Amino acid sequence: MDDLVSTEWLAQNLGKADVAVVDSTWHMPATKRSGREEYLAAHIPGARFLDIDAVADTHSPLPHMLPSAADFGRAMEALGVGRDDRIVVYDNSATRNAARGWFMLRHFGAANVAILDGGLPKWLAEGRPTESGEPRPRKARFSAAERRGEVVDKRDVGRGLGVPLVDARGRGRFEGSEPDPRPGVAAGHIPGARNLPFAELYNPDGTFKSREELRELFDKAGVNPDRPFVANCGSGVTANSLIFAARLLGNRDTRLYDGSWSEWGADPNTPKETGPA
């Protein structure tokens, strides 16, 4: 299975014993939308809902930080998603957070994980079926093991990464001309970071742009997509779109700053910059 699958592929493989579909829709709090409620109203048949706020380190003051491997494994088994399944992740959100679900599943050991190109909106636009309510129970085993070296923390960033830091937020938030939506979080960006807004990676219909277009976007941002880099964003969600886009270009050596600006921008002792990169 490729990293990116089409709605046609999923329609042909939906219902196969080893195919698990995951809805990882999440919305910014200001939207007043609930990914879970929308999932219960309509989702791809058989899909399970991955709540990134619940499947998280709930003891951290930061939003939806990665949980422990053991907690993640238990959560996936409860959902009915197996480590050895062919897993297809989608969303129905402006934040394109299927990439976050994709990263989490791979980070904790699933080897065969793809994103549904265009997500639920494309599926619906093509008149494909949906169902409502909770899915039927599905037995699954997920022996989770964290892939080391894929995540960095604030201390790593403060010491210096030795590779580019790429910020996926929109330019207004990156440059500090727009306030951060989270109370107590400063405006601006981590010194030396480059800016590639995640939304630029997608076509208007939510599908990923061509590989040639993706490469041009990285180049325009001053980032070599073939070389290692660390991605960050507001709270560790949209940065995963950069990681996934680089993977489409063949890059397997990227990392995530999971705390991202929610952590860095809230600390009065961290250095910050405003203005263009």
N, C-alpha and C positions, 0 to 999 in steps of 0.2 A: 504494500500500500504506500502510495506517495505521501509526502508531508501535507499536500494540499489536494483535496478531492472535490470533485464536482457534485452538484445536486443529482446529475444523471447517475454517477457512480453510486451514490448513496441509495438512490431509489432502486437500483438493481441489486444491491447487497443488503438492504434493510431486511431485518428478520433472520438473517443467517446466525447460526448459533454462536459464532465467535466475534460478531460485530456488536459493539456497545456504543450507543449514542449518548452524548453528554451535552446538556444545555448549561452553559456557564454564564448566562446573562446577569449582568450587574449594572446598576445605574448610579450616577452621582446622586448623593442625598438631596441636592437642591431640586432635582427633577420630580421628587415625590412619587417616583415609580418603583414598583417592587418586581424584581426579576422572578421571584418565586410565585407571586400571584399571577403574573403573566404566563409563566410556565404552566400553572395549573389550569389556566383558561384554554391554552392551546400550545401544543408542542409536537415535534416530530414523533410519530408513533414509536413507543418503546423507549424514548429518551429519558434519562435520569437527570435530576437537577443538582448541579454542583454549586452550592452556596459558598462563595469565596469568603464571605464574612463569618460563616459558621465553621467551615473547614479551614481553620486558621489558628494561630497562637492567640487564644482568647485572653491570655494573661498579659499580653503586650499592650501598652497604651496606644500603639500605632495601629492603623487600620489594616485588616486582612494580611497580617504577616504570615509567612509560611509556617505551618504546624510542624510538629515532630513527625518523623517517618512513621512511628507506631500509630499516632493519631490519624495520619492520613490513610494508612492502610486499613484501619478499622472503619473509617468513614467510607472508603470506596467499597469495602465488602458489604457494608450496610446498604449502600446504593445499588449494589449489584454490578459493579464494574471490576473486572479482573485484570490483573497485571499483564496477562498473556493475551488479552482480547485485542482485536483490531478496534481501536477507539477513535471515534469521530466526534470532535467538539465543535459546537456552534454557539452563536449568541444572537441576540436581537437588541443590540445596544450601540449607541453612538461611540462608546469607548472601545468597541471591537475587542471585548475581553475574552473571546474564544482563545486568543493567544495566551492569556493568563492561565486558563484551564489547561491548554496544551503544555505550557511550561511546567505546571505543577505535576501533571501526570507523568511527564518524562523525567522530571527532577527526582521523583520518588520511585523510578524504576520501570515504568511501562516503556516498552521498546517500540511499539507500533501505534503511534498516535498521529492523527491528522486533523487539520482544520477544514471545515466545510466551507468552500469558497462561496462567499455571498451570504452565508448564514441563513437564518430563518426567513428574513425578508425575500431572498431570492427563491427559496423553497415555496413560500406562499404566492409569490408573483407568478410562479409556474403552475399554480393550481394543484399542488401536491397535497396529499392528505395530512391531517393533524388529528390529535386526540386530546382529551382533557383529563384532568384528575391525575392521581398517582398511577405509575405504571405497575404492571404485575411484578411480584417479587422475582428476583433472579439470583441464583446462587453464584457466588464469585469468590475467588481467592486473590488477595493482593498483598503479597509479602513485600512490604515497602522497604526500600533501601535508598538513602539519599545519595545522589551523585555529587561527590565532593568537588569543590572548585568552581561551581556554577554560580555561587552567590557571594557577594561581598557585603561588608557592614560599614558603619560610619568610621570605625578605626582604620579599616583598610583604605577608605577614601582619604581620610585625613593624613595618613602616612604617605600617600601617593601611590597611584595604581600602576604607573609605568606604561599604561595604554590609554587611548582616548576614552573620555567619558562623554556619552551621547545622551542628550536630554530629549525625551519624546513629547514634552508638553508643547502647547501652542506658543507662538512667538511672544504674544502679549504677556503671558505668565513668565516665560523664560527671561524676557528682557526687563520685567518688572513694571511695565506700563499698565498691567492689570493686577489687581490685588489677588492674593491667593484665596481660594474659596473656603479654606479651613481657618477657623479662628486661631490666632496666635502664631500663624506661620508667616514668615517674612516674604517679601516679594524678591524676585531675582533668581539667580542660579549659582551653582557651585563653580568657583573660579576655574577657568580653563575648559569648561564643558563646551561641547558643540551642540547645535540645536537642529534636530530633524523631527518636526511635528509628525506624530504617528498618523494623523488623518491624511497626510499627503501620500501615504503608501497605498491608499485604497481608491478604487474607482467610485463614481457616484452610487453605483448599485451595491457597494460593499464588497465586491471582489477585489483581490489584490491586483495591482498594476503589473504589467509585464516585467520580466526580469531585466530587460534593457532599461525600462523606466525606473525601476527600483535602483539599479546601479547608478543611473544619472542623479537620482535624488541623494544618495549617499555621497557621491562625488561633489555635488553642489554644496553639501553641508561640510565638506572638508574631511570626510571620513572614508577610509579605504575599507569597503565591505568585505574584503578578503582577509583582513588582518584582525587580530583580537581587539575587542573593545568592551567596555562596560556600559550597559544601558540603565538609565534612570528616568523617572517621571515624577508624578505627584505622589503616588502611593504604591508604586510597584506593579501597576496593572498595564497601562498603555506601553510601558517600556518593552513588554514582551512582544509587541508587534515589530519593533526594531530587530529583536533577536530572531523572530521567525522569518522576517524578510531577509536577513543576512543568511539564514539557513537555506532559504530558497536559492540563494546565490552560491551556495556551497560552503559557507563558513560554519564550522562546528566549534569555534573557539571564542565564544562570547560569554559574558557574565551579567548578572542582574544585581543592582543595588536595591535590595528589597525595601529598605526603609525609605529610600528616595527622598524627595523634597519634604515630605511630611515629617521626616526625622531631622534632616539637615536644616531646613528652614525654620523649624521650631526651636532650635538650639541657639541661644543668644551668643554662644562662644564660637560658633563656626563662621569662617569667612564667607562672604557672599558678594556677588557681583550683579550689576544691572547693566542694561544695554545690550547691543548685539554681540554675538560671539566674536 
